[in-house]
Amino acid sequence: MNDATAPAAPAAHAAPGAPLPARVLVVDDNAINRKKLRIAVTRLGHDAETATDGREALRMLAERSFDAVLLDIVMPQMDGFDVLDRMRASPAMRDVPVIVVSALDDETESVVRAIELGAEDFLPKSFDPVILKARLEASLTRKRFRDQEKEYFGRIERLTEAAEKLERGRFDPDSLALDDLVRHSDPLGRLAAVFRGMANEIYERELKLHRAVATLQGSFLVLAVGLVWGLTPALSRMAAGLGSNPLGLAVWVNGIAALLCLGIACYRRRLPRLGWRELRFYAYWALIAGILQRMTTFVAAAHVEAAMLSLIVTLQGFIVFAVAAMTGMERADAKRLAGLLVGLAGVSLVLFTRFDIAAGAQNAWLIFAMLLPLLFAVEALVLAGKRPAQVDIFASVGLMMGLSAAFLAPVAWATDSLLPLGPDIGRLELLVLLMGIVGASSLLLAFRLVATAGAVFYSQSAYAMTIAGVVWGMLLLSEELSPLAWLAFAVIVLGMYLVEPKRNDKELVIKRSFVR
């Protein structure tokens, strides 16, 4: 236990210019010697704590920090030499200065051994307080200098780590962790401020460019998805006019898409090994997109005008936005909601110039067609949150379409709905082949869009689908479109810009190299 046989004199406050008070550990098995040393240290203006043997001293050194140790050599159980040996083996204790105190006869040999084990100095048992002061203050001065040196080199090491991060392209100011270094007014502090300022300037500039590129890429993918999928209603109406049925058509279209995508994945040697978790995802995706969504599209396209069907699809944007906002999948703000509304207004303007909505298809088929945007929205959210990121995109789409074709084929065979094609290549065969290519392409683009820009931004493809559906209807079905409708494209583009892709700023790595 700590020696408390006599009250210690209060530590004096350091006078201006005097050394700062230190915490000193006195280790001696003799109570009188402990008391003598403790009082002497306290009178020098320092705080003193005591330990009765080497084991207690090591425990106290491990529990809290000390600035110096006055260590007796001859003690039971563990002598001063063993304490020195243990201290030098410990990274937390090795820098604490030790002054050995001994009354051994072979004093010179003991001092030499103690210094070899790391002791800073030597003090005889019958010490002069002036000598104690001189040797203790010298040890404390060296300790403070070493502490300052360690702190300084530690700051240099952190600056070096920050420089390495910059060289690797990690310009995010938060990742550099230089805030506390910047508060120093010395040259290292100023250098840290330069590092952080440079990193912040470059990071903000590159971040703006990254966001602009992401928006441009996302907008291109949106337009591509809309352009490709926009063919589906027109091609479906053409196939229905040639006597096809939705179930048989879905089997052929999904099968062709699966063969195309899996063939590319096989050529690229990207066919995956799947576990039960991945298989469940592809089965779920096949049910949503390959079966329900495909069948709804083919059935509705036979009874609802292509442009009207495309307009209904735009509702997926609001569904995706609401679900993503409520689940926290993506941020929800007024700007993105305004983008959705602006885009819908632009599409409505397009259709207003071409169609009289009041004279559209029968209400029952219109209500049935409302399933389509819901299925698109569910697909987008599933892809955004559950897709296996490690599986190749072609393999993913091919597996999904193959599963859906495998699920539908027995039903089509049992209901005598299989679509007889070939062996001669006619208009229907070419149309089904084109629909398979279109189906695979639109899914590949949609998969990429959701992965890079997020589910909410993907929903903007519904606007492009509507425009593409109208344009393809004009080209393939000889429909006419008022010139005023082209004005709405600017409104749709504005809507897509307001929604913008989801932000992923923390993953931004700027590819720069400062090494020649």
C-alpha positions as CSV (number, residue, x, y, z in Angstrom):
1,M,0.0,0.0,0.0
2,N,1.0,3.6,-0.4
3,D,2.9,5.1,2.5
4,A,0.6,7.4,4.5
5,T,2.3,7.5,7.8
6,A,2.9,11.2,7.7
7,P,1.0,14.0,5.9
8,A,2.7,15.2,2.8
9,A,3.4,18.8,2.4
10,P,1.3,20.4,-0.3
11,A,2.9,20.7,-3.7
12,A,4.0,24.2,-4.3
13,H,2.9,26.0,-7.4
14,A,5.6,26.5,-9.9
15,A,7.0,30.0,-10.0
16,P,7.3,31.8,-13.4
17,G,10.1,30.1,-15.4
18,A,10.4,27.2,-12.9
19,P,10.0,23.6,-14.0
20,L,6.4,22.3,-14.1
21,P,5.3,20.0,-11.2
22,A,5.8,16.3,-12.0
23,R,4.3,13.1,-10.7
24,V,7.1,11.0,-9.1
25,L,6.8,7.4,-7.9
26,V,8.9,6.5,-4.9
27,V,9.6,2.7,-4.6
28,D,11.2,1.4,-1.4
29,D,10.4,-1.4,1.0
30,N,11.6,0.6,4.0
31,A,8.8,2.9,5.4
32,I,11.3,5.5,6.8
33,N,13.1,5.8,3.5
34,R,9.8,6.1,1.6
35,K,8.7,8.9,3.9
36,K,12.0,10.7,3.6
37,L,12.0,10.6,-0.2
38,R,8.3,11.5,-0.5
39,I,8.7,14.6,1.7
40,A,11.9,15.6,-0.2
41,V,10.2,15.3,-3.5
42,T,7.1,17.1,-2.3
43,R,9.2,20.1,-1.1
44,L,10.6,20.4,-4.5
45,G,7.1,21.2,-5.8
46,H,6.2,17.7,-7.2
47,D,3.5,15.2,-6.5
48,A,4.8,12.0,-4.9
49,E,3.2,8.5,-4.7
50,T,4.8,5.5,-3.0
51,A,5.1,1.8,-3.6
52,T,6.3,-0.8,-1.1
53,D,7.9,-3.2,-3.5
54,G,8.6,-3.9,-7.2
55,R,5.4,-5.7,-8.0
56,E,3.3,-2.8,-6.7
57,A,5.5,-0.3,-8.5
58,L,4.9,-2.1,-11.9
59,R,1.2,-2.3,-11.2
60,M,1.0,1.5,-10.5
61,L,3.1,2.3,-13.6
62,A,0.7,0.2,-15.7
63,E,-2.4,1.9,-14.3
64,R,-1.3,5.6,-14.6
65,S,1.5,7.7,-15.9
66,F,4.5,9.0,-13.9
67,D,7.2,11.4,-14.9
68,A,10.0,9.8,-12.9
69,V,10.7,6.9,-10.6
70,L,13.0,6.9,-7.5
71,L,13.8,3.2,-7.2
72,D,15.4,1.2,-4.4
73,I,17.6,-1.6,-5.5
74,V,17.4,-4.1,-2.6
75,M,13.8,-5.2,-2.1
76,P,12.1,-8.6,-1.4
77,Q,10.3,-10.6,-4.0
78,M,11.4,-8.3,-6.9
79,D,14.4,-6.1,-6.6
80,G,15.1,-2.9,-8.5
81,F,17.1,-4.6,-11.2
82,D,14.1,-6.8,-12.1
83,V,11.8,-3.7,-12.1
84,L,14.2,-1.9,-14.5
85,D,14.3,-5.0,-16.7
86,R,10.4,-5.2,-16.9
87,M,10.1,-1.4,-17.5
88,R,12.5,-1.5,-20.4
89,A,10.5,-4.4,-22.0
90,S,7.3,-2.4,-21.8
91,P,6.6,0.3,-24.5
92,A,4.5,2.2,-22.1
93,M,7.1,2.4,-19.3
94,R,10.5,2.4,-21.1
95,D,10.6,6.2,-21.4
96,V,10.0,6.9,-17.8
97,P,13.3,8.1,-16.2
98,V,14.5,6.1,-13.2
99,I,16.9,7.2,-10.6
100,V,18.1,4.3,-8.5
101,V,18.5,4.8,-4.8
102,S,20.8,2.3,-3.0
103,A,23.2,1.9,0.0
104,L,24.9,-1.2,-1.4
105,D,28.6,-1.7,-0.5
106,D,29.5,-2.3,-4.1
107,E,27.9,0.9,-5.1
108,T,29.9,1.4,-8.4
109,E,29.0,-2.0,-9.7
110,S,25.3,-1.5,-8.8
111,V,25.2,1.8,-10.6
112,V,26.8,0.4,-13.7
113,R,24.4,-2.5,-13.8
114,A,21.4,-0.2,-13.2
115,I,22.5,2.2,-16.0
116,E,23.0,-0.7,-18.3
117,L,19.4,-1.7,-17.6
118,G,18.2,1.9,-18.4
119,A,18.5,3.9,-15.3
120,E,19.0,7.7,-15.8
121,D,21.0,8.4,-12.6
122,F,22.0,7.3,-9.1
123,L,21.2,8.6,-5.7
124,P,22.7,7.4,-2.4
125,K,20.4,6.7,0.5
126,S,22.0,9.4,2.5
127,F,21.4,12.0,-0.2
128,D,21.7,15.8,0.0
129,P,18.4,17.5,-1.0
130,V,20.4,19.7,-3.4
131,I,21.7,16.7,-5.1
132,L,18.2,15.2,-5.3
133,K,16.9,18.4,-6.8
134,A,19.7,18.6,-9.4
135,R,19.4,15.0,-10.5
136,L,15.6,14.8,-10.5
137,E,15.3,18.0,-12.4
138,A,17.9,16.9,-15.0
139,S,16.0,13.6,-15.5
140,L,12.6,15.4,-15.8
141,T,14.1,17.9,-18.3
142,R,15.3,15.0,-20.4
143,K,11.9,13.3,-20.1
144,R,10.1,16.5,-21.2
145,F,12.4,16.9,-24.1
146,R,11.9,13.3,-25.2
147,D,8.1,13.7,-24.8
148,Q,8.2,16.9,-27.0
149,E,10.4,15.1,-29.5
150,K,8.1,12.1,-29.6
151,E,5.1,14.4,-30.0
152,Y,6.9,16.3,-32.8
153,F,7.9,13.1,-34.6
154,G,4.4,11.8,-34.1
155,R,3.0,14.9,-35.9
156,I,5.6,14.4,-38.7
157,E,4.4,10.7,-39.0
158,R,0.8,11.9,-39.3
159,L,1.7,14.4,-41.9
160,T,3.5,11.6,-43.8
161,E,0.5,9.4,-43.6
162,A,-1.6,12.3,-44.9
163,A,0.8,12.8,-47.8
164,E,0.6,9.0,-48.6
165,K,-3.2,9.3,-48.6
166,L,-3.0,12.2,-51.0
167,E,-0.7,10.3,-53.2
168,R,-3.2,7.4,-53.3
169,G,-5.9,9.8,-54.4
170,R,-7.7,10.1,-51.0
171,F,-8.3,13.8,-51.0
172,D,-11.3,13.8,-48.6
173,P,-10.2,16.3,-45.9
174,D,-11.9,14.3,-43.1
175,S,-9.8,11.2,-44.0
176,L,-6.6,13.1,-43.5
177,A,-7.4,13.7,-39.8
178,L,-5.3,17.0,-39.6
179,D,-7.7,19.2,-37.6
180,D,-5.7,19.1,-34.4
181,L,-2.4,19.6,-36.2
182,V,-3.7,22.7,-37.9
183,R,-4.3,24.3,-34.5
184,H,-0.5,24.5,-33.9
185,S,1.2,27.7,-35.0
186,D,4.6,26.2,-35.7
187,P,5.9,25.2,-39.1
188,L,4.3,21.7,-38.9
189,G,1.0,23.3,-38.1
190,R,1.2,25.6,-41.1
191,L,2.2,22.7,-43.3
192,A,-0.8,20.7,-42.1
193,A,-3.0,23.7,-42.9
194,V,-1.5,23.8,-46.4
195,F,-2.1,20.0,-46.8
196,R,-5.7,20.3,-45.7
197,G,-6.5,23.4,-47.7
198,M,-5.0,21.9,-50.8
199,A,-6.9,18.6,-50.3
200,N,-10.2,20.4,-49.6
201,E,-9.8,22.6,-52.7
202,I,-9.0,19.6,-55.0
203,Y,-11.6,17.4,-53.4
204,E,-14.4,19.9,-53.8
205,R,-13.5,20.6,-57.4
206,E,-13.2,16.9,-58.3
207,L,-16.4,16.2,-56.4
208,K,-18.4,18.7,-58.4
209,L,-16.9,17.2,-61.6
210,H,-17.7,13.7,-60.3
211,R,-21.3,14.6,-59.7
212,A,-21.6,16.3,-63.1
213,V,-20.2,13.2,-64.8
214,A,-22.4,10.9,-62.8
215,T,-25.4,13.0,-63.7
216,L,-24.4,13.0,-67.4
217,Q,-23.8,9.2,-67.3
218,G,-27.0,8.6,-65.5
219,S,-29.0,10.8,-67.9
220,F,-27.5,9.0,-70.9
221,L,-28.5,5.6,-69.3
222,V,-31.9,6.9,-68.6
223,L,-32.4,8.0,-72.2
224,A,-30.9,4.6,-73.4
225,V,-33.3,2.6,-71.2
226,G,-36.2,4.7,-72.4
227,L,-35.2,4.4,-76.0
228,V,-34.8,0.7,-75.9
229,W,-37.7,-0.2,-73.7
230,G,-39.9,2.3,-75.6
231,L,-39.9,-0.3,-78.5
232,T,-41.6,-2.8,-76.4
233,P,-45.2,-1.5,-76.5
234,A,-45.0,-0.9,-80.3
235,L,-43.4,-4.3,-81.0
236,S,-46.0,-6.0,-78.7
237,R,-48.9,-4.5,-80.6
238,M,-47.3,-5.6,-83.8
239,A,-46.8,-9.1,-82.5
240,A,-50.4,-9.2,-81.2
241,G,-51.5,-8.2,-84.7
242,L,-49.7,-11.2,-86.1
243,G,-51.7,-13.6,-83.9
244,S,-49.3,-14.1,-81.0
245,N,-50.5,-14.7,-77.4
246,P,-48.8,-13.0,-74.4
247,L,-47.8,-16.3,-72.6
248,G,-46.1,-17.9,-75.6
249,L,-44.5,-14.6,-76.6
250,A,-43.1,-14.2,-73.1
251,V,-41.5,-17.7,-73.2
252,W,-39.8,-17.0,-76.5
253,V,-38.7,-13.4,-75.7
254,N,-37.3,-14.4,-72.3
255,G,-35.6,-17.5,-73.6
256,I,-33.9,-15.5,-76.4
257,A,-32.8,-12.8,-74.0
258,A,-31.4,-15.5,-71.6
259,L,-29.4,-17.3,-74.4
260,L,-28.0,-14.0,-75.6
261,C,-26.9,-12.8,-72.1
262,L,-25.6,-16.2,-70.9
263,G,-23.7,-16.7,-74.1
264,I,-21.9,-13.4,-73.6
265,A,-21.2,-14.2,-70.0
266,C,-19.8,-17.6,-71.0
267,Y,-17.6,-16.0,-73.7
268,R,-16.3,-13.6,-71.0
269,R,-15.8,-16.6,-68.6
270,R,-18.1,-14.9,-66.0
271,L,-20.6,-17.6,-65.3
272,P,-20.9,-17.6,-61.5
273,R,-21.3,-20.2,-58.8
274,L,-24.4,-19.4,-56.9
275,G,-25.5,-20.2,-53.4
276,W,-29.1,-20.4,-52.1
277,R,-29.1,-16.7,-51.3
278,E,-28.3,-15.7,-54.9
279,L,-30.7,-18.2,-56.3
280,R,-33.5,-16.9,-54.2
281,F,-32.8,-13.3,-55.4
282,Y,-32.8,-14.4,-59.1
283,A,-36.0,-16.4,-58.6
284,Y,-37.7,-13.3,-57.0
285,W,-36.4,-11.0,-59.7
286,A,-37.6,-13.5,-62.4
287,L,-41.1,-13.5,-60.8
288,I,-41.3,-9.7,-60.7
289,A,-39.6,-8.7,-64.0
290,G,-39.5,-11.8,-66.2
291,I,-43.0,-13.0,-65.5
292,L,-45.4,-10.5,-64.0
293,Q,-43.9,-7.4,-65.6
294,R,-43.4,-9.1,-69.0
295,M,-46.9,-10.6,-69.0
296,T,-48.5,-7.3,-67.9
297,T,-46.7,-5.4,-70.7
298,F,-47.7,-7.9,-73.4
299,V,-51.3,-8.2,-72.3
300,A,-51.8,-4.5,-71.7
301,A,-50.1,-3.5,-75.0
302,A,-52.7,-5.5,-76.9
303,H,-55.5,-3.4,-75.4
304,V,-54.0,0.0,-74.4
305,E,-52.4,2.5,-76.8
306,A,-48.6,2.4,-76.6
307,A,-48.4,6.1,-75.7
308,M,-51.0,5.7,-73.0
309,L,-49.2,2.7,-71.6
310,S,-46.0,4.7,-71.5
311,L,-47.7,7.5,-69.7
312,I,-48.9,5.1,-67.0
313,V,-45.3,3.8,-66.6
314,T,-44.2,7.3,-65.4
315,L,-46.0,6.7,-62.2
316,Q,-43.2,4.4,-61.1
317,G,-41.1,7.5,-60.3
318,F,-43.5,8.6,-57.5
319,I,-43.7,5.0,-56.1
320,V,-39.9,4.6,-56.0
321,F,-39.4,8.0,-54.5
322,A,-41.9,7.4,-51.8
323,V,-40.6,3.9,-50.8
324,A,-36.9,4.9,-51.0
325,A,-37.6,8.0,-48.9
326,M,-39.6,6.1,-46.2
327,T,-37.0,3.3,-46.0
328,G,-34.0,5.6,-45.9
329,M,-32.6,3.9,-49.0
330,E,-31.9,7.3,-50.6
331,R,-32.2,10.9,-49.4
332,A,-35.6,12.6,-49.9
333,D,-35.7,16.3,-50.5
334,A,-37.8,18.9,-52.2
335,K,-35.4,19.2,-55.2
336,R,-35.8,15.6,-56.1
337,L,-39.5,15.6,-55.7
338,A,-39.7,18.7,-57.9
339,G,-37.7,16.9,-60.5
340,L,-40.2,14.1,-60.6
341,L,-43.1,16.5,-60.9
342,V,-41.4,18.5,-63.6
343,G,-40.6,15.3,-65.6
344,L,-44.2,14.2,-65.3
345,A,-45.4,17.6,-66.5
346,G,-43.2,17.3,-69.5
347,V,-44.5,13.9,-70.4
348,S,-48.0,15.0,-69.9
349,L,-47.4,17.9,-72.3
350,V,-46.1,15.4,-74.9
351,L,-49.2,13.3,-74.7
352,F,-51.6,16.3,-74.5
353,T,-50.4,17.4,-77.9
354,R,-51.1,13.9,-79.4
355,F,-53.9,12.2,-77.5
356,D,-57.3,12.8,-76.0
357,I,-56.9,10.9,-72.7
358,A,-60.7,11.0,-72.1
359,A,-61.2,8.9,-75.2
360,G,-58.6,6.3,-74.3
361,A,-58.9,2.5,-73.7
362,Q,-61.5,0.9,-71.6
363,N,-61.2,1.7,-67.9
364,A,-60.7,-2.0,-66.9
365,W,-57.6,-2.3,-69.1
366,L,-56.3,1.1,-67.8
367,I,-56.7,-0.2,-64.2
368,F,-54.9,-3.4,-65.2
369,A,-52.1,-1.4,-66.8
370,M,-51.5,0.4,-63.5
371,L,-49.8,-2.8,-62.3
372,L,-46.9,-2.0,-64.7
373,P,-45.4,1.0,-62.9
374,L,-45.8,-0.8,-59.6
375,L,-43.8,-3.8,-60.9
376,F,-41.2,-1.5,-62.4
377,A,-40.9,0.3,-59.0
378,V,-40.5,-3.0,-57.1
379,E,-37.9,-4.2,-59.6
380,A,-35.9,-1.0,-59.1
381,L,-36.0,-1.2,-55.3
382,V,-35.0,-4.9,-55.4
383,L,-32.1,-4.2,-57.7
384,A,-31.0,-1.3,-55.6
385,G,-31.0,-3.1,-52.3
386,K,-30.6,-6.9,-52.9
387,R,-28.6,-7.5,-56.1
388,P,-25.5,-9.6,-55.7
389,A,-22.8,-7.1,-56.6
390,Q,-20.2,-9.8,-57.4
391,V,-22.1,-11.4,-60.2
392,D,-21.5,-10.3,-63.8
393,I,-24.2,-8.1,-65.2
394,F,-24.7,-10.3,-68.3
395,A,-24.9,-13.4,-66.1
396,S,-27.4,-11.7,-63.8
397,V,-29.8,-10.8,-66.6
398,G,-29.3,-14.1,-68.3
399,L,-30.0,-16.1,-65.2
400,M,-33.2,-14.1,-64.4
401,M,-34.6,-14.4,-67.9
402,G,-33.7,-18.1,-68.1
403,L,-35.5,-18.8,-64.8
404,S,-38.6,-16.8,-65.9
405,A,-38.7,-18.7,-69.2
406,A,-38.3,-22.0,-67.4
407,F,-41.2,-21.1,-65.1
408,L,-43.5,-20.0,-67.9
409,A,-42.7,-22.8,-70.4
410,P,-44.6,-25.6,-68.5
411,V,-47.6,-23.3,-68.1
412,A,-47.6,-22.4,-71.8
413,W,-47.3,-26.1,-72.7
414,A,-50.1,-27.1,-70.4
415,T,-52.5,-24.4,-71.7
416,D,-51.5,-25.0,-75.3
417,S,-50.1,-21.4,-75.5
418,L,-46.7,-22.2,-76.9
419,L,-46.1,-20.0,-79.9
420,P,-45.1,-22.1,-82.9
421,L,-42.2,-20.4,-84.7
422,G,-40.2,-21.5,-87.7
423,P,-38.7,-23.3,-89.4
424,D,-39.1,-20.6,-92.0
425,I,-38.0,-17.1,-90.9
426,G,-41.0,-14.8,-91.3
427,R,-42.1,-11.5,-90.0
428,L,-43.2,-12.9,-86.6
429,E,-40.0,-14.8,-86.1
430,L,-37.9,-11.7,-86.8
431,L,-40.2,-9.7,-84.5
432,V,-39.8,-12.1,-81.6
433,L,-36.0,-12.2,-82.1
434,L,-36.0,-8.4,-82.0
435,M,-38.1,-8.3,-78.9
436,G,-35.7,-10.7,-77.2
437,I,-32.8,-8.5,-78.0
438,V,-34.7,-5.4,-76.9
439,G,-35.7,-7.2,-73.6
440,A,-32.2,-8.2,-72.8
441,S,-30.7,-4.7,-73.7
442,S,-33.3,-2.8,-71.6
443,L,-32.7,-5.0,-68.6
444,L,-28.9,-4.7,-68.9
445,L,-29.1,-0.9,-69.1
446,A,-31.6,-0.8,-66.2
447,F,-29.3,-3.0,-64.1
448,R,-26.4,-0.7,-64.8
449,L,-28.4,2.4,-64.1
450,V,-29.7,1.2,-60.7
451,A,-26.2,0.2,-59.7
452,T,-24.6,3.5,-60.6
453,A,-27.3,6.1,-60.1
454,G,-29.8,4.7,-57.6
455,A,-33.4,3.6,-57.8
456,V,-35.0,7.1,-57.7
457,F,-32.9,8.3,-60.6
458,Y,-33.6,5.0,-62.5
459,S,-37.3,5.8,-62.2
460,Q,-36.7,8.8,-64.5
461,S,-36.3,6.3,-67.4
462,A,-40.1,6.2,-67.3
463,Y,-40.2,9.6,-68.9
464,A,-37.8,8.6,-71.6
465,M,-39.9,5.5,-72.1
466,T,-42.9,7.6,-72.8
467,I,-41.1,9.8,-75.3
468,A,-39.6,6.8,-77.0
469,G,-42.9,5.0,-77.0
470,V,-44.5,7.9,-78.8
471,V,-41.6,8.3,-81.3
472,W,-41.5,4.6,-82.0
473,G,-45.2,4.5,-82.4
474,M,-44.9,7.4,-84.9
475,L,-42.1,5.6,-86.8
476,L,-43.5,2.0,-86.7
477,L,-47.2,2.6,-86.6
478,S,-47.4,5.7,-88.7
479,E,-48.6,7.9,-85.8
480,E,-48.2,11.6,-86.0
481,L,-46.8,13.9,-83.3
482,S,-47.3,17.6,-83.0
483,P,-44.2,19.8,-83.3
484,L,-45.2,21.4,-80.0
485,A,-44.4,18.1,-78.2
486,W,-40.7,18.4,-78.9
487,L,-40.7,21.4,-76.6
488,A,-41.4,19.1,-73.7
489,F,-38.1,17.4,-74.0
490,A,-36.4,20.4,-72.3
491,V,-38.8,20.1,-69.4
492,I,-38.0,16.4,-69.1
493,V,-34.3,17.0,-69.1
494,L,-34.7,19.6,-66.4
495,G,-36.7,17.1,-64.3
496,M,-33.9,14.5,-64.6
497,Y,-31.3,17.1,-63.7
498,L,-33.2,18.1,-60.5
499,V,-33.6,14.5,-59.4
500,E,-29.8,13.8,-60.0
501,P,-28.2,10.4,-59.2
502,K,-27.7,9.3,-55.6
503,R,-24.6,10.7,-54.0
504,N,-21.7,8.5,-53.0
505,D,-19.1,11.1,-52.2
506,K,-17.2,9.0,-49.6
507,E,-16.1,6.5,-52.2
508,L,-14.6,9.2,-54.5
509,V,-10.9,8.4,-55.1
510,I,-9.0,10.9,-57.3
511,K,-6.6,9.1,-59.6
512,R,-3.5,11.2,-59.4
513,S,0.2,10.3,-59.0
514,F,2.9,12.6,-57.7
515,V,5.6,10.1,-58.2
516,R,7.7,10.3,-61.3
